[in-house]
């Protein structure tokens, strides 16, 4: 059953990768990251650390896809902030949920999320700086 759930999440990321609209691709990837975090929490409750690690990788890949998709649009985040702001809010919420999940974990298991949190934080910070950055003259 866990293999089917893992395949379903992987299929969702493949669906996001197949989306031709880059902004919608970003949204689908971030939605997939949220779903992967929910699955990681459920796997942790069951004691399946391998599944938690797999979902953490899924979160990282999803956030990277969302970030890359937004940058491929070639749009200026200050002039067209809609999708960039959506991604910034989604990554902020994802960080909050990751932090909460990390606090629920035992200290020995927390390194599973350290790299993921760092990459999501970096993506969030970059989005925020792009949206709120200095005006071009």
C-alpha positions as CSV (number, residue, x, y, z in Angstrom):
1,X,0.0,0.0,0.0
2,X,2.8,2.4,0.8
3,X,4.4,1.7,-2.6
4,X,1.1,2.7,-4.2
5,X,1.0,5.9,-2.2
6,X,4.6,6.7,-3.1
7,X,3.9,6.0,-6.7
8,X,0.8,8.3,-6.5
9,X,2.9,11.2,-5.2
10,X,5.6,10.6,-7.8
11,X,2.9,10.6,-10.4
12,X,1.6,14.0,-9.1
13,X,5.1,15.5,-9.5
14,X,5.2,14.0,-13.0
15,X,1.8,15.6,-13.7
16,X,3.3,18.9,-12.6
17,X,6.3,18.5,-14.8
18,X,4.0,17.8,-17.8
19,X,2.0,21.0,-17.2
20,X,2.9,23.4,-20.1
21,X,1.8,26.6,-18.2
22,X,4.8,27.4,-16.1
23,X,2.8,29.3,-13.4
24,X,0.4,26.4,-13.0
25,X,3.3,24.0,-13.0
26,X,4.7,25.9,-10.0
27,X,1.4,25.7,-8.2
28,X,1.0,22.0,-8.9
29,X,4.5,21.4,-7.6
30,X,3.9,23.3,-4.4
31,X,0.6,21.4,-3.9
32,X,2.6,18.2,-4.3
33,X,5.1,19.4,-1.7
34,X,2.2,19.9,0.8
35,X,0.8,16.5,0.1
36,X,4.3,14.9,0.5
37,X,4.6,16.6,3.9
38,X,1.3,15.2,5.0
39,X,2.4,11.7,3.8
40,X,5.7,12.2,5.7
41,X,4.0,12.9,8.9
42,X,1.7,9.9,8.5
43,X,4.7,7.7,7.8
44,X,6.6,9.0,10.8
45,X,3.6,8.2,13.1
46,X,3.8,4.6,11.7
47,X,7.6,4.5,12.3
48,X,8.5,4.3,8.6
49,X,11.6,6.4,8.4
50,X,12.5,5.3,4.9
51,X,9.1,6.7,3.7
52,X,9.8,9.9,5.6
53,X,13.1,10.3,3.8
54,X,11.4,9.6,0.5
55,X,8.7,12.2,1.1
56,X,11.4,14.7,2.2
57,X,13.1,14.2,-1.1
58,X,9.7,14.7,-2.8
59,X,9.3,18.0,-1.0
60,X,12.7,19.2,-2.1
61,X,12.1,18.2,-5.7
62,X,8.7,19.8,-5.7
63,X,10.0,23.1,-4.3
64,X,12.9,23.1,-6.8
65,X,10.5,22.5,-9.7
66,X,8.2,25.3,-8.5
67,X,11.1,27.8,-8.2
68,X,12.6,26.8,-11.6
69,X,9.3,27.0,-13.3
70,X,8.7,30.6,-12.0
71,X,12.1,31.7,-13.2
72,X,11.6,30.1,-16.6
73,X,8.6,32.4,-17.2
74,X,11.0,35.3,-17.6
75,X,8.5,37.6,-15.8
76,X,9.6,40.3,-13.4
77,X,8.3,39.4,-9.9
78,X,7.8,43.1,-9.1
79,X,5.7,43.8,-12.1
80,X,3.8,40.5,-12.2
81,X,3.8,39.2,-8.6
82,X,0.7,37.0,-8.7
83,X,2.3,33.6,-9.0
84,X,5.5,34.6,-7.3
85,X,3.5,35.8,-4.2
86,X,1.5,32.6,-4.3
87,X,4.8,30.6,-4.2
88,X,6.2,32.8,-1.4
89,X,3.1,32.2,0.7
90,X,3.1,28.5,0.0
91,X,6.8,28.1,0.9
92,X,6.2,30.1,4.1
93,X,3.4,27.8,5.1
94,X,5.5,24.8,4.1
95,X,8.3,26.0,6.3
96,X,5.9,26.5,9.2
97,X,4.6,22.9,8.8
98,X,8.1,21.5,8.4
99,X,9.2,23.3,11.6
100,X,6.1,21.9,13.5
101,X,6.9,18.4,12.2
102,X,10.5,18.7,13.2
103,X,9.5,19.6,16.8
104,X,7.3,16.5,16.9
105,X,10.1,14.3,15.8
106,X,12.7,12.8,18.2
107,X,16.0,14.6,18.2
108,X,17.7,11.6,16.5
109,X,15.3,11.8,13.5
110,X,15.4,15.6,13.0
111,X,18.4,15.5,10.5
112,X,16.0,13.9,8.0
113,X,14.4,17.3,7.6
114,X,17.4,19.6,8.0
115,X,18.4,19.8,4.3
116,X,14.8,20.1,3.1
117,X,14.1,22.9,5.5
118,X,17.3,24.7,4.4
119,X,16.4,24.4,0.7
120,X,12.8,25.5,1.2
121,X,14.0,28.4,3.3
122,X,16.4,29.5,0.6
123,X,13.7,29.3,-2.1
124,X,11.3,31.3,0.2
125,X,14.0,34.0,0.9
126,X,14.8,34.3,-2.8
127,X,11.1,34.7,-3.8
128,X,10.6,37.3,-1.1
129,X,13.7,39.3,-2.2
130,X,12.6,39.1,-5.8
131,X,9.1,40.4,-5.0
132,X,10.3,43.1,-2.6
133,X,13.6,43.9,-4.1
134,X,14.9,47.2,-5.1
135,X,13.1,49.1,-7.9
136,X,14.8,49.2,-11.2
137,X,15.7,52.7,-12.4
